Every structure is written in structure tokens, then in C-alpha cells.
Amino acid sequence: MLEFAGFLPILLLVGLAAIQLGLVGYSANQAGSAARAAARTAGQGDDGTAAGYAAMDGGLTAEITTSDNGDTTTATVKVHVPTLLPFVDSDWSVTRKATMPNDDTEQGG
């Protein structure tokens, strides 16, 4: 019983670290989805920022920017990773970029 009581804090710490790693992966996945949605929508001439936020989980904090590069539109999404461990730096973020071709509306017939 005493050995288990001594090992329990280490076991809990390892479990929380595994969950934190999962949160990093989830945030990266959400950032990629938001970047693709924002770039696709902005390339069609609509508001890519709103589409990027709509494609993400509402519980995550993100910064979305789009830039028109002539034939393509690039969206950059920076998602702040939530932290579980109280002694870990809480300023983690993941950034994803996506580039999509712009719709050619001038040649539509």
C-alpha cells in the first residue's frame, strides 16, 4: 500500500502529460481544418476569417489571417493550446498554413 501511494503522483503526472500531448495534436488538427476552410472561402471572395472560426471547435482561442497572392489565397491560423499541467508554460500555440487557388470569376461564361 505504501509503494502504491508513493507511485500514484508519478502515475497521475504521466497520465496528465499524455492528455496534454493529445491536446496539442487536437489543436494542430483544428488549426489545419480552419486554415483550409479560411483559404478556400477567401479564394472564392467571401470572408475567410469567419469560415475559419466556424470550422474550429468554439472552445479554442485562435488568430486567423488571410492574404491574397494574386492566383492563390493563403490562410494562416495560430491556435493557442490549452494546458492541463499547472507548472507548465501556458503560452503554447500551433500554427498551420493553407494555400488554395482563387476562383477565376472574370472568365465565367
KEDOKOL-203897 format. One record per residue: residue in one letter; residue number from 1; chain; z negated, y, x negated of N, C-alpha, C in turn. Coordinates in nm, 4 decimals. Example, Ala and Ser with C-alpha at 12.3 -4.5 7.8 and 13.67 -1.06 7.14 Angstrom:
<atoms>
ATOM  aa    i  ch       nzz       nyy       nxx      cazz      cayy      caxx       czz       cyy       cxx
ATOM   A    1   A   -0.7800   -0.5690   -1.3190   -0.7800   -0.4500   -1.2300   -0.7800   -0.3300   -1.3200
ATOM   S    2   A   -0.7080   -0.2250   -1.2850   -0.7140   -0.1060   -1.3670   -0.7870    0.0030   -1.2900
</atoms>
This chain:
<atoms>
ATOM  aa    i  ch       nzz       nyy       nxx      cazz      cayy      caxx       czz       cyy       cxx
ATOM   M    1   A    0.0000   -0.1191   -0.0819    0.0000    0.0000    0.0000    0.0000    0.1256   -0.0864
ATOM   L    2   A   -0.0733    0.1246   -0.1939   -0.0804    0.2398   -0.2822    0.0532    0.2641   -0.3524
ATOM   E    3   A    0.1217    0.1543   -0.3892    0.2518    0.1694   -0.4538    0.3533    0.2309   -0.3575
ATOM   F    4   A    0.3498    0.1893   -0.2323    0.4421    0.2465   -0.1332    0.4141    0.3942   -0.1113
ATOM   A    5   A    0.2872    0.4331   -0.1058    0.2507    0.5733   -0.0873    0.2983    0.6579   -0.2052
ATOM   G    6   A    0.2978    0.6021   -0.3241    0.3473    0.6751   -0.4406    0.4986    0.6830   -0.4442
ATOM   F    7   A    0.5648    0.5836   -0.3889    0.7117    0.5790   -0.3917    0.7740    0.6564   -0.2757
ATOM   L    8   A    0.6999    0.6785   -0.1695    0.7524    0.7433   -0.0490    0.8107    0.8829   -0.0745
ATOM   P    9   A    0.7466    0.9701   -0.1502    0.8076    1.1018   -0.1743    0.9420    1.0929   -0.2461
ATOM   I   10   A    0.9546    1.0009   -0.3389    1.0817    0.9838   -0.4098    1.1880    0.9322   -0.3144
ATOM   L   11   A    1.1520    0.8394   -0.2289    1.2457    0.7861   -0.1308    1.2933    0.8948   -0.0343
ATOM   L   12   A    1.2010    0.9780    0.0112    1.2379    1.0885    0.1003    1.3283    1.1887    0.0302
ATOM   L   13   A    1.3015    1.2176   -0.0949    1.3837    1.3112   -0.1706    1.5258    1.2578   -0.1885
ATOM   V   14   A    1.5388    1.1304   -0.2179    1.6713    1.0691   -0.2321    1.7459    1.0721   -0.0983
ATOM   G   15   A    1.6751    1.0444    0.0101    1.7380    1.0499    0.1426    1.7858    1.1903    0.1784
ATOM   L   16   A    1.7036    1.2902    0.1521    1.7446    1.4283    0.1795    1.8620    1.4712    0.0913
ATOM   A   17   A    1.8634    1.4259   -0.0336    1.9751    1.4579   -0.1228    2.1046    1.3948   -0.0722
ATOM   A   18   A    2.0975    1.2745   -0.0189    2.2162    1.2096    0.0372    2.2667    1.2855    0.1600
ATOM   I   19   A    2.1754    1.3299    0.2444    2.2162    1.4085    0.3620    2.2760    1.5415    0.3182
ATOM   Q   20   A    2.2194    1.6047    0.2141    2.2729    1.7309    0.1632    2.4150    1.7116    0.1114
ATOM   L   21   A    2.4394    1.6025    0.0432    2.5738    1.5732   -0.0059    2.6713    1.5560    0.1105
ATOM   G   22   A    2.6242    1.4937    0.2177    2.7071    1.4816    0.3375    2.7378    1.6170    0.3995
ATOM   L   23   A    2.6427    1.7086    0.3977    2.6668    1.8442    0.4492    2.7712    1.9187    0.3665
ATOM   V   24   A    2.7707    1.8967    0.2363    2.8724    1.9589    0.1508    3.0105    1.9059    0.1881
ATOM   G   25   A    3.0227    1.7756    0.2054    3.1509    1.7167    0.2448    3.1958    1.7624    0.3820
ATOM   Y   26   A    3.1033    1.7712    0.4756    3.1358    1.8177    0.6109    3.1828    1.9626    0.6080
ATOM   S   27   A    3.1165    2.0461    0.5291    3.1566    2.1866    0.5180    3.2955    2.1992    0.4563
ATOM   A   28   A    3.3247    2.1169    0.3560    3.4572    2.1192    0.2943    3.5648    2.0758    0.3935
ATOM   N   29   A    3.5348    1.9750    0.4747    3.6282    1.9288    0.5770    3.6549    2.0395    0.6793
ATOM   Q   30   A    3.5489    2.1049    0.7254    3.5638    2.2116    0.8237    3.6406    2.3300    0.7653
ATOM   A   31   A    3.6177    2.3613    0.6376    3.6902    2.4708    0.5731    3.8394    2.4391    0.5646
ATOM   G   32   A    3.8740    2.3160    0.5330    4.0148    2.2771    0.5272    4.0818    2.2848    0.6629
ATOM   S   33   A    4.0136    2.2388    0.7663    4.0693    2.2461    0.9021    4.0894    2.3907    0.9454
ATOM   A   34   A    3.9914    2.4747    0.9169    4.0024    2.6158    0.9545    4.1142    2.6853    0.8778
ATOM   A   35   A    4.1303    2.6523    0.7497    4.2363    2.7141    0.6698    4.3740    2.6755    0.7229
ATOM   R   36   A    4.3932    2.5491    0.7571    4.5230    2.5065    0.8107    4.5523    2.5727    0.9450
ATOM   A   37   A    4.4525    2.5795    1.0325    4.4727    2.6416    1.1635    4.5007    2.7906    1.1497
ATOM   A   38   A    4.4276    2.8575    1.0616    4.4472    3.0009    1.0427    4.5845    3.0307    0.9830
ATOM   A   39   A    4.6271    2.9530    0.8844    4.7578    2.9763    0.8218    4.8719    2.9465    0.9192
ATOM   R   40   A    4.8587    2.8392    0.9959    4.9631    2.8035    1.0924    4.9766    2.9109    1.2002
ATOM   T   41   A    4.8636    2.9561    1.2538    4.8663    3.0552    1.3605    4.9124    3.1914    1.3097
ATOM   A   42   A    4.8658    3.2320    1.1920    4.9086    3.3600    1.1353    5.0575    3.3571    1.1002
ATOM   G   43   A    5.1092    3.2416    1.0602    5.2518    3.2286    1.0309    5.3386    3.2418    1.1543
ATOM   Q   44   A    5.2796    3.2214    1.2717    5.3525    3.2380    1.3977    5.3383    3.3784    1.4540
ATOM   G   45   A    5.2631    3.4636    1.3831    5.2493    3.6014    1.4253    5.1260    3.6292    1.5090
ATOM   D   46   A    5.0393    3.5314    1.5275    4.9171    3.5515    1.6057    4.7994    3.5796    1.5122
ATOM   D   47   A    4.6795    3.5924    1.5705    4.5593    3.6201    1.4931    4.5087    3.4910    1.4288
ATOM   G   48   A    4.5335    3.4747    1.3011    4.4928    3.3540    1.2309    4.3430    3.3435    1.2129
ATOM   T   49   A    4.2753    3.4565    1.2025    4.1307    3.4532    1.1828    4.0604    3.3913    1.3028
ATOM   A   50   A    4.1001    3.4308    1.4220    4.0394    3.3751    1.5431    4.0673    3.2259    1.5546
ATOM   A   51   A    4.1874    3.1835    1.5190    4.2218    3.0414    1.5244    4.1408    2.9620    1.4218
ATOM   G   52   A    4.1171    3.0208    1.3064    4.0368    2.9536    1.2046    3.8937    2.9320    1.2500
ATOM   Y   53   A    3.8339    3.0363    1.3095    3.6978    3.0213    1.3607    3.6920    2.9207    1.4758
ATOM   A   54   A    3.7954    2.9167    1.5584    3.7970    2.8234    1.6715    3.8105    2.6783    1.6238
ATOM   A   55   A    3.8718    2.6566    1.5088    3.8919    2.5211    1.4575    3.7680    2.4655    1.3872
ATOM   M   56   A    3.6668    2.5495    1.3663    3.5462    2.5081    1.2939    3.4300    2.4821    1.3881
ATOM   D   57   A    3.3298    2.4144    1.3347    3.2027    2.3982    1.4042    3.1361    2.5353    1.4131
ATOM   G   58   A    3.0876    2.5708    1.5309    3.0285    2.7022    1.5516    2.8984    2.7239    1.4774
ATOM   G   59   A    2.8360    2.6194    1.4283    2.7099    2.6330    1.3574    2.7240    2.6702    1.2112
ATOM   L   60   A    2.8451    2.6737    1.1598    2.8675    2.7073    1.0196    2.9047    2.8548    1.0060
ATOM   T   61   A    2.8638    2.9145    0.8956    2.8983    3.0530    0.8651    3.0175    3.0530    0.7711
ATOM   A   62   A    3.1202    3.1330    0.8039    3.2418    3.1313    0.7232    3.3013    3.2702    0.7115
ATOM   E   63   A    3.3847    3.2844    0.6094    3.4653    3.4053    0.5894    3.6107    3.3607    0.5832
ATOM   I   64   A    3.6960    3.4180    0.6680    3.8362    3.3774    0.6754    3.9240    3.4982    0.6474
ATOM   T   65   A    4.0179    3.4824    0.5556    4.1161    3.5870    0.5270    4.2548    3.5254    0.5280
ATOM   T   66   A    4.3522    3.6014    0.5742    4.4915    3.5571    0.5725    4.5745    3.6622    0.5003
ATOM   S   67   A    4.6805    3.6165    0.4347    4.7714    3.7082    0.3669    4.9150    3.6613    0.3874
ATOM   D   68   A    5.0001    3.7546    0.4230    5.1422    3.7260    0.4451    5.2152    3.7456    0.3132
ATOM   N   69   A    5.2842    3.6415    0.2675    5.3548    3.6458    0.1393    5.5059    3.6433    0.1576
ATOM   G   70   A    5.5553    3.7002    0.2649    5.6986    3.7001    0.2913    5.7402    3.5798    0.3730
ATOM   D   71   A    5.7764    3.4706    0.3080    5.8195    3.3490    0.3771    5.7033    3.2586    0.4152
ATOM   T   72   A    5.5881    3.2819    0.3563    5.4722    3.1973    0.3833    5.3491    3.2822    0.4150
ATOM   T   73   A    5.2524    3.2183    0.4760    5.1226    3.2807    0.5024    5.0153    3.1911    0.4420
ATOM   T   74   A    4.9222    3.2523    0.3697    4.8131    3.1787    0.3071    4.6820    3.2202    0.3715
ATOM   A   75   A    4.6016    3.1221    0.4080    4.4682    3.1459    0.4633    4.3654    3.0907    0.3661
ATOM   T   76   A    4.2611    3.1692    0.3429    4.1507    3.1285    0.2570    4.0234    3.1285    0.3399
ATOM   V   77   A    3.9526    3.0168    0.3369    3.8295    3.0027    0.4149    3.7162    2.9667    0.3193
ATOM   K   78   A    3.6083    3.0444    0.3262    3.4882    3.0188    0.2471    3.3754    2.9871    0.3442
ATOM   V   79   A    3.3251    2.8640    0.3387    3.2189    2.8183    0.4289    3.0890    2.8076    0.3497
ATOM   H   80   A    2.9836    2.8654    0.4023    2.8514    2.8568    0.3407    2.7862    2.7249    0.3830
ATOM   V   81   A    2.7439    2.6459    0.2847    2.6872    2.5138    0.3104    2.5399    2.5289    0.3481
ATOM   P   82   A    2.4995    2.4744    0.4630    2.3566    2.4774    0.4971    2.2785    2.3843    0.4041
ATOM   T   83   A    2.1557    2.4232    0.3711    2.0758    2.3419    0.2798    1.9534    2.2837    0.3502
ATOM   L   84   A    1.9190    2.1634    0.3107    1.8006    2.0948    0.3631    1.6835    2.1002    0.2665
ATOM   L   85   A    1.7138    2.0979    0.1393    1.6094    2.0906    0.0380    1.5534    2.2308    0.0115
ATOM   P   86   A    1.4247    2.2510    0.0288    1.3690    2.3864    0.0186    1.3708    2.4445   -0.1222
ATOM   F   87   A    1.3742    2.3621   -0.2241    1.3696    2.4124   -0.3613    1.5074    2.4224   -0.4261
ATOM   V   88   A    1.6129    2.4013   -0.3487    1.7495    2.4082   -0.3991    1.8079    2.5443   -0.3645
ATOM   D   89   A    1.8871    2.5989   -0.4561    1.9535    2.7275   -0.4332    2.0344    2.7204   -0.3042
ATOM   S   90   A    2.0126    2.8136   -0.2142    2.0759    2.8074   -0.0823    2.2056    2.8875   -0.0750
ATOM   D   91   A    2.2626    2.9250   -0.1870    2.3856    3.0045   -0.1868    2.5063    2.9175   -0.2214
ATOM   W   92   A    2.5126    2.7978   -0.1645    2.6259    2.7086   -0.1870    2.7370    2.7445   -0.0905
ATOM   S   93   A    2.8605    2.7328   -0.1367    2.9745    2.7538   -0.0478    3.0918    2.6698   -0.0984
ATOM   V   94   A    3.1823    2.6389   -0.0071    3.3059    2.5695   -0.0413    3.4218    2.6557    0.0064
ATOM   T   95   A    3.5289    2.6577   -0.0701    3.6458    2.7399   -0.0376    3.7686    2.6506   -0.0310
ATOM   R   96   A    3.8473    2.6692    0.0715    3.9732    2.5965    0.0870    4.0842    2.6955    0.1201
ATOM   K   97   A    4.2037    2.6661    0.0702    4.3223    2.7479    0.0984    4.4296    2.6601    0.1605
ATOM   A   98   A    4.5091    2.7208    0.2466    4.6235    2.6511    0.3054    4.7384    2.7499    0.3154
ATOM   T   99   A    4.8585    2.7031    0.2884    4.9781    2.7858    0.2970    5.0754    2.7198    0.3936
ATOM   M  100   A    5.1242    2.7982    0.4881    5.2192    2.7493    0.5880    5.3403    2.8426    0.5907
ATOM   P  101   A    5.4579    2.7887    0.6245    5.5768    2.8747    0.6354    5.5669    2.9631    0.7578
ATOM   N  102   A    5.6224    3.0839    0.7462    5.6281    3.1749    0.8605    5.7422    3.1340    0.9529
ATOM   D  103   A    5.7228    3.1550    1.0827    5.8302    3.1317    1.1786    5.9365    3.2380    1.1589
ATOM   D  104   A    6.0610    3.1950    1.1633    6.1722    3.2884    1.1474    6.2173    3.3304    1.2858
ATOM   T  105   A    6.1563    3.4335    1.3413    6.1862    3.4771    1.4782    6.3111    3.5644    1.4859
ATOM   E  106   A    6.3596    3.6135    1.3718    6.4758    3.7029    1.3732    6.6063    3.6275    1.3935
ATOM   Q  107   A    6.6112    3.4984    1.3594    6.7344    3.4223    1.3733    6.7375    3.3372    1.4976
ATOM   G  108   A    6.6328    3.3444    1.5800    6.6293    3.2626    1.7012    6.7391    3.3035    1.7961
ATOM   G  109   A    6.8026    3.2042    1.8581    6.9179    3.2385    1.9362    6.9020    3.2075    2.0743
</atoms>
